């Protein structure tokens, strides 16, 4: 990837590197270390083999991961984050922090809603 090909907005640059939920999940898995294709497929979940392959190739082309092929039968391929790939850890950490905060907010809002429903039901019964 060349500098001239990148968007001007830094947020868009980051998004262009992680432009699918699968890439984010792949990075999350590779942050714990090198993984084989099958391990990634199992860890990421409901991703198809074709979609995983496509995403891994795109990530390799962008310099986020390295692919190492071992000349053996059956073939063995391992994927590892590059230094640039590892630098995305802080982005994922921020996303996780925000996600947890949002879940806590929803928990509070749901409790308030239940409380209001109970009060409304009690008010209706007293009428």
PADODO-627393 format. One record per residue (C-alpha): y, x, z. Coordinates in Angstrom, 1 decimal. Layout:
REM PADODO-627393
@py = Y | px = X | pz = Z .
...
This chain:
REM PADODO-627393
@py = 0.0 | px = 0.0 | pz = 0.0 .
@py = 3.5 | px = 1.3 | pz = -0.9 .
@py = 6.7 | px = 0.7 | pz = 1.0 .
@py = 8.3 | px = -1.0 | pz = -2.1 .
@py = 5.5 | px = -3.6 | pz = -2.0 .
@py = 6.2 | px = -4.7 | pz = 1.6 .
@py = 8.5 | px = -7.6 | pz = 2.5 .
@py = 11.9 | px = -6.8 | pz = 4.0 .
@py = 11.3 | px = -8.8 | pz = 7.1 .
@py = 9.3 | px = -6.8 | pz = 9.7 .
@py = 7.5 | px = -10.0 | pz = 10.9 .
@py = 6.4 | px = -10.6 | pz = 7.4 .
@py = 5.1 | px = -7.1 | pz = 7.1 .
@py = 2.9 | px = -7.6 | pz = 10.2 .
@py = 1.8 | px = -11.0 | pz = 8.9 .
@py = 0.9 | px = -9.5 | pz = 5.5 .
@py = -1.5 | px = -7.1 | pz = 7.3 .
@py = -3.1 | px = -9.9 | pz = 9.4 .
@py = -2.6 | px = -12.8 | pz = 7.0 .
@py = -5.8 | px = -14.7 | pz = 8.1 .
@py = -7.4 | px = -15.7 | pz = 11.3 .
@py = -10.4 | px = -13.7 | pz = 10.2 .
@py = -8.5 | px = -10.4 | pz = 10.0 .
@py = -7.1 | px = -11.0 | pz = 13.5 .
@py = -10.7 | px = -11.7 | pz = 14.8 .
@py = -12.1 | px = -8.7 | pz = 13.0 .
@py = -9.4 | px = -6.4 | pz = 14.5 .
@py = -10.1 | px = -7.9 | pz = 18.0 .
@py = -13.8 | px = -7.1 | pz = 17.6 .
@py = -13.2 | px = -3.6 | pz = 16.3 .
@py = -10.9 | px = -2.8 | pz = 19.2 .
@py = -14.0 | px = -2.4 | pz = 21.3 .
@py = -15.4 | px = 0.2 | pz = 18.9 .
@py = -17.3 | px = 0.8 | pz = 15.6 .
@py = -19.4 | px = -2.2 | pz = 14.4 .
@py = -21.9 | px = -2.7 | pz = 11.7 .
@py = -21.5 | px = -5.6 | pz = 9.2 .
@py = -24.1 | px = -7.8 | pz = 10.9 .
@py = -22.5 | px = -7.2 | pz = 14.3 .
@py = -19.1 | px = -8.2 | pz = 13.0 .
@py = -20.5 | px = -11.3 | pz = 11.3 .
@py = -22.2 | px = -12.5 | pz = 14.5 .
@py = -19.2 | px = -11.7 | pz = 16.7 .
@py = -16.6 | px = -13.3 | pz = 14.5 .
@py = -18.5 | px = -16.6 | pz = 14.3 .
@py = -18.5 | px = -19.1 | pz = 11.5 .
@py = -17.4 | px = -16.7 | pz = 8.8 .
@py = -19.4 | px = -16.5 | pz = 5.6 .
@py = -20.7 | px = -13.2 | pz = 4.3 .
@py = -18.5 | px = -13.4 | pz = 1.3 .
@py = -15.3 | px = -14.1 | pz = 3.3 .
@py = -16.1 | px = -11.3 | pz = 5.7 .
@py = -16.7 | px = -8.9 | pz = 2.9 .
@py = -13.5 | px = -9.9 | pz = 1.2 .
@py = -11.5 | px = -9.5 | pz = 4.4 .
@py = -13.1 | px = -6.1 | pz = 5.2 .
@py = -12.2 | px = -4.8 | pz = 1.7 .
@py = -8.6 | px = -6.0 | pz = 2.0 .
@py = -8.3 | px = -4.4 | pz = 5.4 .
@py = -9.7 | px = -1.1 | pz = 4.1 .
@py = -7.3 | px = -1.2 | pz = 1.2 .
@py = -4.4 | px = -1.7 | pz = 3.6 .
@py = -5.6 | px = 1.2 | pz = 5.7 .
@py = -6.5 | px = -0.8 | pz = 8.8 .
@py = -10.2 | px = 0.1 | pz = 8.8 .
@py = -12.5 | px = 2.8 | pz = 7.6 .
@py = -15.9 | px = 2.0 | pz = 6.0 .
@py = -18.7 | px = 4.6 | pz = 6.5 .
@py = -21.8 | px = 4.2 | pz = 4.3 .
@py = -25.0 | px = 5.9 | pz = 5.5 .
@py = -27.4 | px = 7.0 | pz = 2.7 .
@py = -30.6 | px = 5.5 | pz = 4.1 .
@py = -32.9 | px = 2.6 | pz = 3.4 .
@py = -32.1 | px = -0.1 | pz = 4.4 .
@py = -28.4 | px = 0.7 | pz = 3.8 .
@py = -26.2 | px = 1.0 | pz = 6.8 .
@py = -22.5 | px = 0.5 | pz = 6.8 .
@py = -20.1 | px = 0.9 | pz = 9.8 .
@py = -16.5 | px = -0.3 | pz = 10.2 .
@py = -14.0 | px = 1.4 | pz = 12.5 .
@py = -10.3 | px = 0.8 | pz = 13.0 .
@py = -8.0 | px = 3.5 | pz = 11.8 .
@py = -5.0 | px = 4.6 | pz = 14.0 .
@py = -2.9 | px = 2.0 | pz = 12.2 .
@py = -5.6 | px = -0.6 | pz = 12.9 .
@py = -5.7 | px = 0.4 | pz = 16.6 .
@py = -1.9 | px = 0.1 | pz = 16.8 .
@py = -2.3 | px = -3.7 | pz = 16.2 .
@py = -3.8 | px = -3.9 | pz = 19.7 .
@py = -0.3 | px = -4.6 | pz = 21.2 .
@py = 0.2 | px = -7.4 | pz = 18.6 .
@py = -3.1 | px = -9.0 | pz = 19.7 .
@py = -2.3 | px = -8.5 | pz = 23.3 .
@py = 1.0 | px = -10.3 | pz = 22.9 .
@py = -0.7 | px = -13.1 | pz = 21.0 .
@py = -3.3 | px = -13.4 | pz = 23.8 .
@py = -0.5 | px = -13.4 | pz = 26.5 .
@py = 1.4 | px = -16.2 | pz = 24.6 .
@py = -1.8 | px = -18.2 | pz = 24.1 .
@py = -2.6 | px = -18.1 | pz = 27.8 .
@py = 0.9 | px = -19.1 | pz = 28.7 .
@py = 0.8 | px = -22.0 | pz = 26.3 .
@py = -2.5 | px = -23.2 | pz = 27.7 .
@py = -1.1 | px = -23.1 | pz = 31.2 .
@py = 1.9 | px = -25.1 | pz = 30.0 .
@py = -0.4 | px = -27.7 | pz = 28.5 .
@py = -2.4 | px = -27.9 | pz = 31.7 .
@py = 0.8 | px = -28.6 | pz = 33.6 .
@py = 2.0 | px = -31.2 | pz = 31.1 .
@py = -1.4 | px = -33.0 | pz = 31.2 .
@py = -1.3 | px = -33.1 | pz = 35.0 .
@py = 2.1 | px = -34.6 | pz = 34.9 .
@py = 1.0 | px = -37.2 | pz = 32.3 .
@py = -2.0 | px = -38.2 | pz = 34.4 .
@py = 0.3 | px = -38.5 | pz = 37.5 .
@py = 2.6 | px = -40.8 | pz = 35.5 .
@py = -0.3 | px = -42.9 | pz = 34.3 .
@py = -1.6 | px = -43.3 | pz = 37.8 .
@py = 1.9 | px = -44.3 | pz = 39.0 .
@py = 2.3 | px = -46.7 | pz = 36.2 .
@py = -1.1 | px = -48.3 | pz = 36.8 .
@py = -0.3 | px = -48.6 | pz = 40.5 .
@py = 3.1 | px = -50.2 | pz = 39.7 .
@py = 1.4 | px = -52.7 | pz = 37.4 .
@py = -1.1 | px = -53.7 | pz = 40.0 .
@py = 1.6 | px = -54.3 | pz = 42.6 .
@py = 3.4 | px = -56.7 | pz = 40.2 .
